[in-house]
Amino acid sequence: MAECKVATVDARTTKIRNVPIAVTPEGFWCCPSQAVLQKTAKNQNQQAKTKPKGGASPLASKASSIQRAPTISSERRTHSTPTRAKINSEEQRCLPAEDAATNPPKAVNERPQKQHKISVGFGELEMSDLKVVLYGKDGVAVKMSVHKNILAENSTFFADKLSRQSPVSSIEVPDCEDVEIYVETVGLMYCSDVKQRLIKQTVPRVLRVLKVAELLGFSACVMSCLDYLEAVPWVGEEEENVVSSVRNLQSENYGVSPVLKRVASDLTTPPNDTFSHIIELLLRSNEDRGRREMKSLVQKLLKENSTSCISGSSDLCSETLYRSCRNCLDSLLILFQQATDSDFAEQALNIKEPVFRQIALEADNLLWLAEILADRNAADEFAVIWASQRELAGLHSKLPVKSRHLVSCVTARLFVAIGKGEMLPSKDTRRLLLDVWLQPLMDDYNWLQHGCRSFDRKVVEEGIGRTILTLPLEDQQTILLSWLGSFLKVGDSCPNLQKAFEVWWRRTFIRPYAEQQGNRSQSGRS
């Protein structure tokens, strides 16, 4: 960027010294913060008080209230990122230099009398033929010495202002909300390679430059900002800011689609084929760690966006999941039939182990799909499908518990979902689910407690008990008396349903008596 200078003028000579504005570590020019300006003014007041009475007074300067400011990183300031500068064409007036000096605009007179003035020069200062004055917040005023041909060539805004009347020697911008970036963007008009100047800048700062460049009609800068945003990484909150800022430029035909393609596809329909492909890859994987980690990630992502999905997209997702469930169940039944065949027991270990391994994988797949459907409150149909698997449940006891226990985890997950109200299957489905799968679950319960780290006994027992208590009282009695016989034989190797048993007991033996007594009391009163 061109060097910035401050002109200190007196009657005898003209001296050029460095402009009192900071240079950020990234190499951009920026105006000092208000805190620095106040500190500078305070230091000057102290120096004036301690100065000897006979000392010579300093020469008058257009930037006399400013001393050399230290290097400041604009991104560390305490004030928030300014919004787009408001430049009203009716409020901006093009005046000759003499008129601007002798008749200050009304906006200036209405400001506090105490102002902090900064003079900035671009290019060859002695060749400048235009003054642009920015009036910012907190009484900061920046006067830029610039060149008409440079501004008119790069900015449609300045070209329009300069073409309205001639000669134009001064343009004023009142209520400039982002003085720092305004100065920086004007400075970029003097650069032969704007994009190179943006390298290593932060995304928020480039977005600020983009706003001012668009406002000024500085198309080369806008395109450079878009090229920067298309190439630089941005995620999280930055992503939302970038997308919002860039979409506002679409009407200007700046060609912003390369930037937005990072977050939006050209496809107008949900990518259901891609989702199906991802599910299929996960279900067919045999690598334990990668399979486990990616299943957990996909489940988390599906849970996060389940509430924001439109109905059509959600339906397509559920269709894919249920299609995968049926495929897994078909494979699992075939594997159970193969593993329980009379000839299978005589096979060598190296033949049996892959079958048992595949049974475990398919059961794990079903458990994962059941988790996703329960999280999405869409597992009612899965409960119907699972409750109808009588043949699978009948073969269950013929397999080693080590190979079959994950099947019981599927049953346990459904009971937990019903107990928590995550799914609302019909009474017949709930009863069938208990009739078909409760006993296999009880058979595997000891293994689940000691051989399955993710198994939560208290949660499962509460889910089973609550599911039983949703049935008619006669069905509760049948199931709980059957459970009582098993519990009295094996103890902790069986689910502990004492809470459900207690509720059933009160419903059966206490409530009728209490209601009878209440009716008698009410009859006596009448």
C-alpha positions in Angstrom: 0.0 0.0 0.0 1.1 3.5 -0.6 2.9 5.3 2.2 0.7 7.5 4.4 2.0 10.9 5.4 0.9 13.8 7.6 1.5 17.3 6.3 2.5 19.9 8.9 2.3 23.3 7.3 3.6 26.7 8.4 4.3 30.0 6.6 8.0 29.2 5.9 8.2 25.5 4.9 6.3 22.3 4.5 7.4 19.3 6.5 6.3 15.8 5.9 6.3 13.3 8.8 4.8 9.9 9.3 1.1 9.7 9.8 0.0 9.1 13.4 -2.0 6.0 12.6 -1.0 2.5 13.6 0.2 -0.3 11.3 -1.3 -3.7 12.3 0.9 -6.8 12.3 -0.8 -7.8 9.1 0.5 -4.7 7.4 -2.7 -2.7 7.1 -3.1 1.0 8.0 -5.6 1.7 10.7 -6.8 4.7 12.7 -5.8 4.8 16.4 -8.5 3.6 18.8 -10.3 6.2 20.9 -8.4 5.2 24.0 -5.1 6.0 22.3 -6.5 9.4 21.1 -7.6 10.3 24.7 -4.3 9.2 26.1 -2.4 11.3 23.6 -4.5 14.4 24.3 -3.9 13.9 28.1 -0.2 13.6 27.5 -0.2 16.8 25.5 -2.1 18.7 28.2 0.4 17.5 30.8 3.3 18.6 28.6 1.6 22.1 28.1 1.3 22.5 31.9 4.9 21.6 32.6 6.4 23.7 29.8 8.4 26.8 30.8 6.6 30.1 30.4 9.3 31.5 28.1 9.3 28.5 25.8 8.4 28.9 22.2 4.9 27.7 21.2 4.7 24.8 18.8 3.9 25.4 15.1 0.2 25.1 14.2 -0.7 21.8 12.5 -3.8 20.3 11.0 -3.0 17.2 13.0 -1.7 19.0 16.1 -3.8 17.0 18.5 -2.2 13.7 17.5 1.2 12.3 18.4 2.8 9.1 17.1 0.5 6.3 18.0 1.8 2.8 18.9 1.1 -0.2 16.9 -2.4 -1.5 17.5 -4.1 -4.6 16.3 -7.5 -3.6 15.3 -9.0 -7.0 15.9 -8.2 -6.8 19.7 -10.2 -3.6 20.3 -13.0 -3.7 22.8 -15.6 -2.1 20.5 -17.8 -4.4 18.4 -17.3 -4.8 14.6 -18.9 -1.8 13.0 -21.7 -2.3 10.5 -21.7 -1.0 7.0 -20.9 2.7 6.8 -23.9 4.9 6.1 -23.2 7.3 3.3 -26.2 9.4 2.3 -25.8 11.0 -1.1 -27.9 13.9 0.0 -25.8 14.5 3.2 -22.5 14.3 1.4 -21.6 17.6 -0.3 -18.9 18.4 -2.7 -17.4 21.8 -1.8 -14.3 23.7 -2.8 -11.5 23.6 -0.3 -11.9 27.3 0.7 -15.6 26.9 1.4 -15.1 23.7 3.4 -12.5 25.5 5.6 -14.5 28.7 6.1 -18.0 27.2 6.2 -18.0 23.9 8.0 -21.0 21.7 7.4 -23.9 21.7 9.8 -23.2 18.1 10.8 -19.8 19.3 12.1 -21.2 22.2 14.1 -23.7 19.8 15.8 -20.8 17.5 16.9 -19.0 18.1 20.2 -16.5 20.9 19.9 -13.6 18.7 21.0 -12.5 16.6 18.0 -9.6 14.4 17.3 -8.3 15.2 13.8 -6.2 12.9 11.7 -4.7 13.7 8.3 -3.8 10.9 6.0 -2.1 11.1 2.6 -1.9 8.5 -0.1 0.5 8.3 -3.0 2.5 11.4 -3.9 1.2 13.9 -1.3 2.2 17.0 -3.3 0.2 15.7 -6.3 -3.0 15.2 -4.4 -6.0 17.2 -5.7 -8.9 16.0 -3.5 -9.7 16.0 0.2 -12.1 13.3 1.6 -13.2 14.1 5.2 -14.7 11.2 7.3 -16.6 12.1 10.4 -16.6 9.0 12.6 -17.8 8.2 16.1 -16.6 9.8 19.3 -15.5 12.9 17.6 -12.9 11.3 15.3 -12.4 13.2 12.0 -10.0 11.8 9.3 -9.0 14.0 6.4 -7.6 12.0 3.5 -5.4 13.6 0.8 -6.1 11.6 -2.3 -6.1 11.8 -6.1 -9.2 12.3 -8.2 -8.1 10.0 -11.0 -7.4 7.1 -8.7 -10.7 7.3 -6.9 -12.8 7.9 -10.0 -11.1 5.0 -11.8 -11.7 2.5 -8.9 -14.9 3.7 -7.3 -18.3 4.3 -8.9 -19.4 6.2 -5.8 -16.5 8.7 -6.1 -16.8 8.8 -9.9 -20.4 9.9 -9.5 -19.5 12.5 -6.9 -16.7 14.0 -9.0 -18.9 14.1 -12.1 -21.7 16.2 -10.5 -19.9 19.5 -10.5 -16.5 20.8 -11.3 -14.1 21.6 -9.8 -14.6 19.4 -6.8 -11.9 19.7 -4.2 -13.5 18.2 -1.1 -16.0 15.4 -0.3 -17.3 14.9 3.2 -18.7 11.7 4.6 -20.7 12.3 7.8 -21.6 9.6 10.3 -19.1 7.1 8.9 -19.5 4.1 11.2 -16.3 2.3 10.1 -13.7 5.0 9.6 -10.7 2.6 10.0 -11.9 0.3 7.2 -13.0 3.2 5.0 -9.4 4.6 5.1 -8.0 1.1 4.5 -10.3 0.5 1.5 -9.4 3.8 -0.1 -5.7 2.9 0.4 -6.3 -0.3 -1.5 -7.3 1.7 -4.5 -3.6 2.6 -4.8 -2.5 -1.0 -4.8 -1.8 -2.9 -8.0 -2.6 -6.3 -6.4 -5.5 -6.0 -3.9 -5.7 -9.7 -3.4 -2.1 -9.9 -2.3 -2.9 -7.3 0.4 -5.6 -9.5 1.8 -3.4 -12.5 2.5 -3.1 -13.3 6.2 -6.0 -11.1 7.1 -8.7 -12.4 9.4 -12.1 -13.3 7.9 -14.0 -10.7 10.0 -11.7 -8.0 8.8 -12.1 -8.9 5.1 -15.9 -9.0 5.6 -15.7 -5.4 6.8 -13.5 -4.4 3.8 -16.1 -6.2 1.6 -18.9 -4.1 2.9 -17.2 -0.8 2.4 -15.9 -1.8 -1.0 -19.4 -2.7 -2.1 -20.6 0.6 -0.7 -18.0 2.5 -2.7 -18.5 0.5 -5.9 -14.9 -0.7 -5.7 -15.5 -3.8 -7.8 -11.9 -4.9 -8.0 -11.7 -5.0 -4.2 -15.0 -6.8 -4.0 -13.8 -9.5 -6.3 -10.5 -9.8 -4.4 -12.4 -10.2 -1.2 -14.6 -12.9 -2.8 -11.5 -14.7 -4.1 -10.0 -14.6 -0.6 -13.2 -15.9 1.0 -13.4 -18.7 -1.6 -9.9 -19.9 -0.7 -9.5 -19.3 3.0 -10.9 -21.8 5.6 -13.9 -20.6 7.7 -16.2 -22.6 9.9 -18.7 -22.1 12.8 -19.7 -18.5 13.5 -17.4 -17.3 10.7 -19.3 -19.5 8.2 -22.7 -17.9 9.1 -21.2 -14.4 8.8 -19.6 -15.1 5.4 -22.7 -16.7 4.0 -24.9 -13.8 5.1 -22.5 -11.2 3.8 -21.9 -12.9 0.4 -25.6 -13.6 -0.2 -26.2 -9.8 0.1 -24.0 -9.4 -3.0 -25.9 -11.7 -5.3 -28.0 -9.0 -6.8 -24.8 -7.1 -7.8 -23.7 -9.9 -10.1 -20.3 -10.3 -8.5 -20.2 -14.0 -9.2 -20.5 -15.2 -5.6 -21.5 -18.7 -6.4 -18.0 -20.2 -5.9 -18.0 -19.0 -2.3 -21.5 -20.3 -1.6 -20.8 -23.7 -3.2 -18.8 -24.5 -0.2 -22.0 -24.6 1.9 -24.7 -25.3 -0.7 -25.1 -27.8 -3.5 -26.7 -27.2 -6.9 -29.0 -30.2 -6.2 -32.6 -29.1 -5.5 -33.7 -32.4 -3.8 -32.3 -33.9 -0.6 -29.2 -36.1 -1.2 -31.0 -39.2 -0.1 -28.8 -41.5 -2.3 -25.8 -40.1 -0.5 -27.4 -40.7 2.9 -28.2 -44.3 1.9 -24.7 -44.9 0.7 -23.3 -43.6 4.0 -25.6 -45.9 6.0 -24.7 -48.9 3.8 -20.9 -48.2 4.2 -21.3 -48.2 8.0 -23.4 -51.3 8.1 -21.0 -53.3 5.9 -17.8 -52.3 7.7 -15.9 -54.9 9.6 -13.2 -52.6 11.1 -14.2 -52.2 14.8 -12.7 -48.8 15.7 -13.6 -46.9 12.5 -17.1 -48.5 12.5 -17.7 -47.6 16.1 -16.5 -44.0 15.9 -18.3 -43.2 12.6 -21.6 -44.7 13.9 -21.4 -42.5 16.9 -20.7 -39.5 14.8 -23.5 -40.1 12.3 -25.9 -40.8 15.2 -25.0 -37.5 16.8 -25.4 -35.6 13.6 -28.8 -37.2 12.9 -30.0 -36.4 16.4 -28.9 -32.8 16.1 -30.8 -32.1 12.9 -33.8 -34.3 13.5 -35.9 -31.3 14.8 -34.9 -29.0 11.9 -35.5 -31.5 9.0 -38.5 -30.7 6.8 -41.1 -33.5 6.7 -40.2 -34.8 3.3 -36.5 -35.1 4.1 -37.4 -36.7 7.5 -39.6 -39.3 5.7 -36.9 -40.2 3.2 -34.4 -40.6 6.1 -36.8 -42.9 7.9 -37.5 -45.0 4.8 -33.7 -45.5 4.4 -33.3 -46.5 8.0 -36.2 -49.0 7.9 -35.0 -50.5 4.6 -31.7 -51.1 6.3 -33.5 -52.6 9.4 -35.3 -55.2 7.2 -32.1 -56.1 5.4 -30.3 -56.6 8.7 -33.1 -58.7 10.1 -33.2 -60.9 7.0 -29.4 -61.4 7.2 -29.6 -62.1 11.0 -32.3 -64.7 10.6 -30.3 -66.5 7.9 -27.2 -66.5 10.1 -29.3 -67.8 13.1 -30.6 -70.6 10.9 -27.1 -71.5 9.7 -25.6 -71.4 13.2 -28.3 -73.6 14.7 -28.2 -76.2 11.9 -27.3 -79.7 13.2 -24.3 -79.9 10.8 -22.9 -76.5 11.9 -21.8 -77.9 15.3 -19.5 -80.3 13.6 -17.8 -77.7 11.5 -14.3 -76.5 12.3 -13.8 -73.5 14.4 -12.4 -71.4 11.6 -15.7 -71.9 9.8 -18.0 -71.2 12.8 -16.2 -68.1 14.0 -16.9 -65.9 10.9 -20.6 -66.8 11.3 -20.7 -65.8 14.9 -18.8 -62.7 14.1 -21.3 -61.7 11.4 -24.2 -62.4 13.8 -22.6 -59.9 16.3 -22.2 -57.3 13.5 -25.8 -57.6 12.3 -27.1 -57.4 15.9 -24.9 -54.3 16.5 -26.3 -52.8 13.3 -29.9 -53.3 14.5 -29.1 -51.8 17.8 -27.6 -48.7 16.2 -30.6 -48.3 13.9 -33.0 -48.7 16.8 -31.1 -46.0 18.7 -31.4 -43.6 15.8 -35.1 -44.3 15.3 -35.8 -43.9 19.0 -33.9 -40.5 19.0 -36.0 -39.4 16.1 -39.3 -40.6 17.8 -39.8 -42.9 14.8 -39.3 -46.4 16.3 -43.0 -47.5 16.5 -42.8 -49.4 13.3 -39.5 -51.0 14.4 -41.2 -52.3 17.6 -43.9 -53.9 15.4 -41.2 -55.5 13.2 -39.2 -56.7 16.2 -42.2 -58.1 18.0 -43.1 -60.2 15.0 -39.7 -62.1 15.0 -40.9 -65.3 16.7 -38.7 -67.5 14.6 -35.6 -65.5 15.5 -36.6 -65.5 19.2 -37.1 -69.3 19.0 -33.6 -69.9 17.6 -32.1 -67.5 20.2 -31.6 -70.0 23.0 -29.8 -72.4 20.7 -26.8 -70.1 20.2 -24.0 -69.4 22.6 -24.8 -66.4 24.8 -21.6 -64.7 23.8 -22.8 -64.6 20.2 -26.4 -63.7 20.8 -26.4 -61.2 23.7 -26.4 -58.1 21.4 -29.8 -59.3 20.1 -31.1 -58.9 23.6 -29.6 -55.4 23.7 -32.0 -54.5 20.9 -34.9 -55.7 23.0 -33.7 -53.8 26.0 -33.4 -50.5 24.0 -37.0 -50.9 22.9 -38.2 -51.3 26.4 -36.3 -48.3 27.5 -37.8 -46.2 24.7 -41.3 -47.3 25.6 -40.7 -46.6 29.3 -39.4 -43.1 28.5 -42.3 -42.3 26.1 -39.9 -42.1 23.1 -42.2 -44.4 21.2 -45.9 -45.2 21.5 -46.6 -48.6 20.0 -50.1 -50.1 20.4 -51.2 -52.3 23.3 -51.0 -55.4 21.2 -47.5 -54.6 20.1 -46.4 -54.0 23.6 -47.9 -57.3 24.8 -46.4 -59.2 21.9 -43.0 -57.6 22.5 -43.0 -58.8 26.1 -44.3 -62.3 25.2 -41.7 -62.9 22.4 -38.6 -61.2 23.7 -38.7 -60.8 27.5 -37.6 -64.4 28.3 -34.7 -64.3 25.8 -33.6 -61.0 27.5 -33.8 -62.6 31.0 -31.8 -65.6 29.7 -29.0 -63.2 28.6 -29.3 -60.9 31.6 -26.3 -62.2 33.6 -24.0 -61.9 30.6 -25.3 -58.4 29.8 -24.5 -57.2 33.3 -21.0 -58.5 33.4 -19.9 -58.7 29.7 -21.4 -55.5 28.2 -20.0 -52.2 29.3 -22.7 -50.0 27.8 -25.5 -51.9 29.6 -27.2 -49.9 32.2 -29.1 -52.3 34.5 -31.2 -49.7 36.3 -32.4 -47.9 33.2 -33.3 -51.2 31.5 -35.2 -52.5 34.5 -37.1 -49.3 34.8 -38.0 -49.5 31.1 -39.2 -53.1 31.4 -41.2 -52.4 34.5 -42.9 -49.3 32.9 -43.7 -51.2 29.7 -45.4 -54.0 31.8 -47.4 -51.4 33.7 -48.8 -49.9 30.5 -50.8 -53.2 29.9 -54.2 -54.1 31.3 -54.0 -55.3 34.9 -54.6 -59.0 34.0 -51.6 -58.9 31.6 -49.5 -57.2 34.2 -50.3 -60.1 36.6 -49.5 -62.8 34.1 -46.1 -61.3 33.2 -45.1 -60.3 36.7 -45.9 -63.7 38.2 -43.9 -65.4 35.5 -41.0 -63.0 36.3 -41.4 -63.7 40.1 -40.8 -67.4 39.5 -37.6 -66.7 37.6 -36.4 -64.1 40.0 -36.8 -66.4 43.0 -34.7 -69.0 41.2 -31.8 -67.0 39.8 -31.9 -63.7 41.8 -29.5 -61.0 40.4 -29.2 -63.0 37.1 -32.7 -61.9 36.3 -34.0 -58.3 35.9 -35.1 -56.8 39.2 -38.7 -55.7 38.6 -39.7 -55.1 42.3 -40.8 -51.5 41.6 -43.2 -52.7 38.9 -44.4 -55.6 41.1 -45.1 -53.1 44.0 -47.2 -50.9 41.7 -49.1 -53.9 40.4 -49.7 -55.1 44.0 -51.2 -51.8 45.0 -53.4 -51.7 41.9 -54.6 -55.2 42.6 -55.0 -55.4 46.4 -55.0 -51.9 47.8 -56.8 -49.6 45.3 -60.0 -51.7 45.1 -60.3 -51.8 48.9 -59.6 -48.0 49.1 -62.1 -47.2 46.4 -64.7 -49.5 48.1 -64.1 -47.7 51.4 -64.5 -44.3 49.7 -67.7 -45.3 48.1 -69.1 -46.5 51.4 -68.1 -43.3 53.1 -69.8 -41.2 50.3 -73.0 -43.3 50.6 -73.1 -42.8 54.3 -73.0 -39.0 53.9 -75.7 -39.0 51.4 
